[in-house]
Amino acid sequence: MTLTLLAIAVLTVVTFGYFGMCAGQPFTRCRRCNGFGFHTTTDRKGRPKRGKSCRRCKATGLRVRLGRRAWNAYHRTHRTHRNGTR
């Protein structure tokens, strides 16, 4: 019984913590280019050099978090419904 309540409490804290992080910092590093905005390649001597611009983040190095993307989709749907029923 107490283990179940503890698990629910931990999940609640983690969920609200993630929602707070999505509200405070909606962007995070791009996973493909590691936040550089471009892919790194090596030359023939093995030294790293700048490669092509990242297409996933459009060379910004940032992406929208999953929770923020879900909130934006919900809010867009709610706003469209509200404006359509006035």
DSSP file (Angstrom, degrees, kcal/mol; ACC not computed):
  #  RESIDUE AA STRUCTURE BP1 BP2  ACC     N-H-->O    O-->H-N    N-H-->O    O-->H-N    TCO  KAPPA ALPHA  PHI   PSI    X-CA   Y-CA   Z-CA
    1    1 A M     >        0   0    0      0, 0.0     4,-1.8     0, 0.0     5,-0.1   0.000 360.0 360.0 360.0 -48.8    0.0    0.0    0.0
    2    2 A T  H  >  +     0   0    0      1,-0.2     4,-2.4     2,-0.2     5,-0.2   0.833 360.0  56.5 -71.6 -30.9    2.7    2.5    1.0
    3    3 A L  H  > S+     0   0    0      2,-0.2     4,-2.3     1,-0.2    -1,-0.2   0.886 107.1  49.3 -66.5 -37.9    4.9    1.5   -2.0
    4    4 A T  H  > S+     0   0    0      2,-0.2     4,-2.3     1,-0.2    -2,-0.2   0.918 112.0  47.6 -66.2 -44.2    2.1    2.2   -4.4
    5    5 A L  H  X S+     0   0    0     -4,-1.8     4,-2.3     1,-0.2    -2,-0.2   0.880 111.8  51.1 -64.4 -37.9    1.5    5.7   -2.8
    6    6 A L  H  X S+     0   0    0     -4,-2.4     4,-2.5     2,-0.2    -2,-0.2   0.914 110.1  49.0 -65.0 -42.8    5.2    6.4   -2.9
    7    7 A A  H  X S+     0   0    0     -4,-2.3     4,-2.4     2,-0.2    -2,-0.2   0.897 111.9  48.7 -63.9 -40.4    5.4    5.4   -6.6
    8    8 A I  H  X S+     0   0    0     -4,-2.3     4,-2.2     2,-0.2    -1,-0.2   0.899 111.7  49.8 -65.2 -40.6    2.4    7.7   -7.4
    9    9 A A  H  X S+     0   0    0     -4,-2.3     4,-2.2     2,-0.2    -2,-0.2   0.911 111.5  48.0 -65.3 -42.4    4.0   10.5   -5.5
   10   10 A V  H  X S+     0   0    0     -4,-2.5     4,-2.5     2,-0.2     5,-0.2   0.924 112.2  48.9 -64.8 -44.4    7.3   10.1   -7.3
   11   11 A L  H  X S+     0   0    0     -4,-2.4     4,-2.4     1,-0.2    -1,-0.2   0.876 110.6  51.8 -63.4 -36.8    5.6   10.0  -10.7
   12   12 A T  H  X S+     0   0    0     -4,-2.2     4,-2.5     2,-0.2     5,-0.2   0.925 111.0  46.8 -64.6 -44.7    3.6   13.1   -9.8
   13   13 A V  H  X S+     0   0    0     -4,-2.2     4,-2.1     1,-0.2    -2,-0.2   0.915 114.0  47.7 -63.8 -43.6    6.7   15.0   -8.8
   14   14 A V  H  X S+     0   0    0     -4,-2.5     4,-2.2     2,-0.2    -2,-0.2   0.907 112.6  49.6 -64.6 -41.8    8.5   13.9  -12.0
   15   15 A T  H  X S+     0   0    0     -4,-2.4     4,-2.4     2,-0.2    -2,-0.2   0.942 113.6  43.9 -64.0 -48.5    5.6   14.8  -14.2
   16   16 A F  H  X S+     0   0    0     -4,-2.5     4,-2.2     1,-0.2    -1,-0.2   0.843 112.0  54.9 -67.8 -31.7    5.1   18.3  -12.8
   17   17 A G  H  X S+     0   0    0     -4,-2.1     4,-2.1    -5,-0.2    -1,-0.2   0.908 109.3  46.9 -64.4 -41.8    8.9   18.8  -12.9
   18   18 A Y  H  X S+     0   0    0     -4,-2.2     4,-2.5     2,-0.2    -2,-0.2   0.903 111.0  51.6 -67.4 -40.6    8.9   18.0  -16.6
   19   19 A F  H  X S+     0   0    0     -4,-2.4     4,-1.8     1,-0.2    -2,-0.2   0.903 110.4  49.7 -61.5 -40.2    5.9   20.3  -17.2
   20   20 A G  H  X S+     0   0    0     -4,-2.2     4,-2.4     2,-0.2     5,-0.2   0.888 110.6  49.5 -64.3 -39.4    7.8   23.1  -15.4
   21   21 A M  H  X S+     0   0    0     -4,-2.1     4,-3.1     2,-0.2    -2,-0.2   0.887 109.6  51.5 -67.8 -38.0   10.9   22.5  -17.5
   22   22 A C  H  < S+     0   0    0     -4,-2.5    -1,-0.2     1,-0.2    -2,-0.2   0.850 113.4  45.5 -66.4 -33.3    8.8   22.6  -20.7
   23   23 A A  H  < S+     0   0    0     -4,-1.8    -2,-0.2    -5,-0.2    -1,-0.2   0.886 121.1  37.3 -75.6 -38.7    7.3   25.9  -19.7
   24   24 A G  H  < S+     0   0    0     -4,-2.4    -2,-0.2     1,-0.3    -3,-0.2   0.877 133.4  20.4 -81.9 -40.0   10.6   27.4  -18.5
   25   25 A Q     <  +     0   0    0     -4,-3.1    -1,-0.3    -5,-0.2    -2,-0.1  -0.746  65.0 170.0-130.9  83.3   12.9   26.0  -21.2
   26   26 A P        +     0   0    0      0, 0.0    39,-2.6     0, 0.0     2,-0.3   0.696  63.0  64.4 -71.8 -16.6   10.9   24.9  -24.2
   27   27 A F  E     +A   64   0A   0     37,-0.2     2,-0.3    41,-0.1    37,-0.2  -0.814  58.4 174.0-110.0 148.9   14.0   24.4  -26.4
   28   28 A T  E     -A   63   0A   0     35,-2.5    35,-2.3    -2,-0.3     7,-0.1  -0.849  43.6 -65.7-138.4 175.7   16.8   21.9  -26.0
   29   29 A R  E     -A   62   0A   0     -2,-0.3    33,-0.2    33,-0.2     2,-0.2  -0.306  54.9-105.3 -65.2 146.4   19.8   20.8  -28.0
   30   30 A C     >> -     0   0    0     31,-1.7     4,-0.8     1,-0.1     5,-0.5  -0.536  23.5-145.8 -68.4 135.6   19.3   19.1  -31.3
   31   31 A R  T  45S+     0   0    0     -2,-0.2    -1,-0.1     2,-0.2    -2,-0.1   0.768  92.9  53.7 -77.8 -24.8   20.0   15.4  -31.0
   32   32 A R  T  45S+     0   0    0      1,-0.2    -1,-0.2     2,-0.0    -3,-0.0   0.926 123.7  22.4 -76.9 -44.0   21.4   15.0  -34.5
   33   33 A C  T >45S-     0   0    0      6,-0.1     3,-1.5    21,-0.0     5,-0.3   0.351 100.9-121.9-106.2   5.6   24.1   17.8  -34.4
   34   34 A N  T 3<5S-     0   0    0     -4,-0.8    -3,-0.2     1,-0.3    -5,-0.1   0.776  71.4 -57.6  58.6  30.5   24.5   18.0  -30.6
   35   35 A G  T 3 <S+     0   0    0     -5,-0.5    -1,-0.3    -7,-0.1    -4,-0.1   0.487 115.7 108.9  84.7   2.7   23.5   21.7  -30.6
   36   36 A F  S <  S-     0   0    0     -3,-1.5    -2,-0.1     2,-0.2     3,-0.1   0.831  78.5-130.7 -79.2 -32.0   26.3   22.8  -33.0
   37   37 A G  S    S+     0   0    0      1,-0.2    17,-2.0    -7,-0.1     2,-0.3   0.400  81.8  58.9  93.2  -1.5   23.9   23.5  -35.9
   38   38 A F  E    S-B   53   0B   0     -5,-0.3     2,-0.3    15,-0.3    15,-0.2  -0.983  86.1-106.2-152.3 158.2   26.1   21.5  -38.3
   39   39 A H  E     -     0   0B   0     13,-2.7    12,-2.4    -2,-0.3     2,-0.4  -0.641  33.0-131.3 -84.9 145.0   27.5   18.0  -38.6
   40   40 A T  E     +B   50   0B   0     -2,-0.3     2,-0.2    10,-0.2    10,-0.2  -0.821  29.1 173.7 -98.7 137.4   31.1   17.4  -37.8
   41   41 A T  E     -B   49   0B   0      8,-2.5     8,-3.3    -2,-0.4     2,-0.4  -0.741  24.9-119.9-126.3 177.5   33.3   15.5  -40.2
   42   42 A T  E     -B   48   0B   0      6,-0.3     2,-0.1    -2,-0.2     5,-0.0  -0.924  16.5-132.7-121.8 149.9   37.0   14.7  -40.4
   43   43 A D    >   -     0   0    0      4,-2.3     3,-1.6    -2,-0.4     6,-0.0  -0.187  46.4 -82.5 -85.2-171.9   39.6   15.6  -43.0
   44   44 A R  T 3  S+     0   0    0      1,-0.3    -1,-0.1     2,-0.1    -2,-0.0   0.736 130.3  54.9 -69.2 -20.3   42.1   13.1  -44.4
   45   45 A K  T 3  S-     0   0    0      2,-0.1    -1,-0.3     3,-0.0    -3,-0.0   0.487 119.5-108.3 -88.9  -2.8   44.4   13.7  -41.4
   46   46 A G  S <  S+     0   0    0     -3,-1.6    -2,-0.1     1,-0.3     0, 0.0   0.518  72.3 139.5  91.6   5.5   41.6   12.8  -38.9
   47   47 A R        -     0   0    0      1,-0.1    -4,-2.3    -5,-0.0    -1,-0.3  -0.625  57.0-110.9 -82.9 140.7   41.1   16.4  -37.7
   48   48 A P  E     +B   42   0B   0      0, 0.0     2,-0.3     0, 0.0    -6,-0.3  -0.437  42.1 173.8 -71.1 144.0   37.5   17.5  -37.1
   49   49 A K  E     -B   41   0B   0     -8,-3.3    -8,-2.5    -2,-0.1     2,-0.2  -0.947  38.7 -82.6-143.4 165.4   36.1   20.1  -39.4
   50   50 A R  E     -B   40   0B   0     -2,-0.3   -10,-0.2   -10,-0.2     3,-0.1  -0.484  46.9-172.8 -72.8 134.8   32.7   21.7  -40.0
   51   51 A G  E     -     0   0B   0    -12,-2.4   -11,-0.1     1,-0.3    -1,-0.1  -0.041  39.7 -37.8-104.1-150.3   30.4   19.7  -42.2
   52   52 A K  E     -     0   0B   0      1,-0.1   -13,-2.7   -14,-0.1    -1,-0.3  -0.316  69.4 -92.6 -73.2 156.8   27.0   20.5  -43.7
   53   53 A S  E     -B   38   0B   0    -15,-0.2     2,-0.3     1,-0.1   -15,-0.3  -0.411  48.9-100.9 -66.1 146.2   24.4   22.5  -41.9
   54   54 A C      > -     0   0    0    -17,-2.0     5,-1.3     1,-0.2     4,-0.4  -0.546  27.8-162.5 -73.8 128.3   21.9   20.3  -39.9
   55   55 A R  T   5S+     0   0    0     -2,-0.3    -1,-0.2     3,-0.2    -2,-0.0   0.769  84.1  61.2 -81.9 -26.5   18.6   19.9  -41.7
   56   56 A R  T   5S+     0   0    0      1,-0.2    -1,-0.2     2,-0.1    -2,-0.0   0.931 119.5  24.0 -68.1 -45.0   16.7   18.8  -38.7
   57   57 A C  T > 5S-     0   0    0      6,-0.1     3,-1.1   -27,-0.0     5,-0.3   0.373 105.4-119.9-101.9   4.4   17.2   22.0  -36.7
   58   58 A K  T 3 5 -     0   0    0     -4,-0.4    -3,-0.2     1,-0.2    -2,-0.1   0.877  69.8 -60.0  57.4  40.7   17.8   24.2  -39.7
   59   59 A A  T 3 <S+     0   0    0     -5,-1.3    -1,-0.2     1,-0.1    -4,-0.1   0.649 117.1 107.9  65.2  20.8   21.2   25.1  -38.4
   60   60 A T  S <  S-     0   0    0     -3,-1.1    -2,-0.1     2,-0.2     3,-0.1   0.740  76.3-135.6 -92.5 -26.7   19.9   26.6  -35.1
   61   61 A G  S    S+     0   0    0      1,-0.3   -31,-1.7    -7,-0.1     2,-0.3   0.485  70.2 101.9  84.3   3.2   21.1   23.8  -32.9
   62   62 A L  E     -A   29   0A   0     -5,-0.3     2,-0.3   -33,-0.2    -1,-0.3  -0.859  45.3-176.8-122.3 154.5   17.8   23.8  -31.0
   63   63 A R  E     -A   28   0A   0    -35,-2.3   -35,-2.5    -2,-0.3     2,-0.3  -0.966  33.4-103.8-141.8 158.6   14.6   21.7  -31.1
   64   64 A V  E     -A   27   0A   0     -2,-0.3   -37,-0.2   -37,-0.2   -42,-0.0  -0.659  41.3-112.4 -84.2 136.3   11.3   21.9  -29.3
   65   65 A R     >  -     0   0    0    -39,-2.6     4,-2.2    -2,-0.3     5,-0.2  -0.266  22.8-116.9 -65.1 155.4   10.8   19.5  -26.4
   66   66 A L  H  > S+     0   0    0      1,-0.2     4,-2.1     2,-0.2     5,-0.2   0.899 113.7  49.9 -62.2 -43.8    8.2   16.8  -26.8
   67   67 A G  H  > S+     0   0    0      1,-0.2     4,-2.1     2,-0.2    -1,-0.2   0.881 111.5  48.5 -64.4 -38.4    6.1   18.0  -23.9
   68   68 A R  H  > S+     0   0    0      2,-0.2     4,-2.7     1,-0.2    -1,-0.2   0.877 109.2  53.4 -69.4 -36.7    6.1   21.6  -25.3
   69   69 A R  H  X S+     0   0    0     -4,-2.2     4,-2.0     2,-0.2    -2,-0.2   0.900 109.9  48.1 -63.4 -40.2    5.2   20.3  -28.7
   70   70 A A  H  X S+     0   0    0     -4,-2.1     4,-2.4     2,-0.2    -2,-0.2   0.905 111.6  49.9 -66.4 -41.3    2.2   18.4  -27.2
   71   71 A W  H  X S+     0   0    0     -4,-2.1     4,-2.8     1,-0.2     5,-0.2   0.920 110.3  50.3 -62.7 -43.5    1.1   21.6  -25.3
   72   72 A N  H  X S+     0   0    0     -4,-2.7     4,-2.4     1,-0.2    -1,-0.2   0.899 111.0  49.0 -62.1 -40.3    1.3   23.7  -28.5
   73   73 A A  H  X S+     0   0    0     -4,-2.0     4,-2.0     2,-0.2    -1,-0.2   0.914 113.4  46.5 -66.4 -42.4   -0.8   21.1  -30.4
   74   74 A Y  H  X S+     0   0    0     -4,-2.4     4,-2.6     2,-0.2    -2,-0.2   0.930 113.8  48.0 -63.5 -45.6   -3.4   21.0  -27.7
   75   75 A H  H  X S+     0   0    0     -4,-2.8     4,-2.6     1,-0.2    -2,-0.2   0.884 110.3  51.9 -65.5 -38.7   -3.5   24.8  -27.4
   76   76 A R  H  X S+     0   0    0     -4,-2.4     4,-2.1    -5,-0.2    -1,-0.2   0.915 112.4  46.0 -63.4 -43.2   -3.8   25.3  -31.2
   77   77 A T  H  X S+     0   0    0     -4,-2.0     4,-2.3     2,-0.2    -2,-0.2   0.917 114.0  48.3 -65.4 -44.1   -6.7   22.8  -31.3
   78   78 A H  H  X S+     0   0    0     -4,-2.6     4,-2.5     1,-0.2    -2,-0.2   0.905 112.0  49.1 -63.1 -42.4   -8.5   24.5  -28.3
   79   79 A R  H  X S+     0   0    0     -4,-2.6     4,-2.5     2,-0.2    -1,-0.2   0.895 110.6  50.4 -65.8 -40.2   -8.0   28.0  -29.8
   80   80 A T  H  X S+     0   0    0     -4,-2.1     4,-1.7     2,-0.2    -2,-0.2   0.914 112.5  46.8 -64.1 -42.9   -9.4   26.9  -33.2
   81   81 A H  H  X S+     0   0    0     -4,-2.3     4,-1.1     2,-0.2    -2,-0.2   0.918 112.7  49.6 -63.9 -43.7  -12.4   25.4  -31.5
   82   82 A R  H >< S+     0   0    0     -4,-2.5     3,-0.5     1,-0.2    -2,-0.2   0.912 112.7  46.4 -63.8 -42.9  -13.0   28.4  -29.4
   83   83 A N  H >< S+     0   0    0     -4,-2.5     3,-0.6     1,-0.2    -1,-0.2   0.799 111.1  53.5 -69.8 -27.8  -12.7   30.8  -32.3
   84   84 A G  H 3< S+     0   0    0     -4,-1.7    -1,-0.2     1,-0.2    -2,-0.2   0.665 107.2  50.4 -81.3 -16.5  -15.0   28.7  -34.4
   85   85 A T  T <<        0   0    0     -4,-1.1    -1,-0.2    -3,-0.5    -2,-0.2   0.217 360.0 360.0-107.2  15.6  -17.8   28.6  -31.9
   86   86 A R    <         0   0    0     -3,-0.6    -1,-0.2    -4,-0.1    -2,-0.1   0.471 360.0 360.0 -80.4 360.0  -18.1   32.3  -31.2
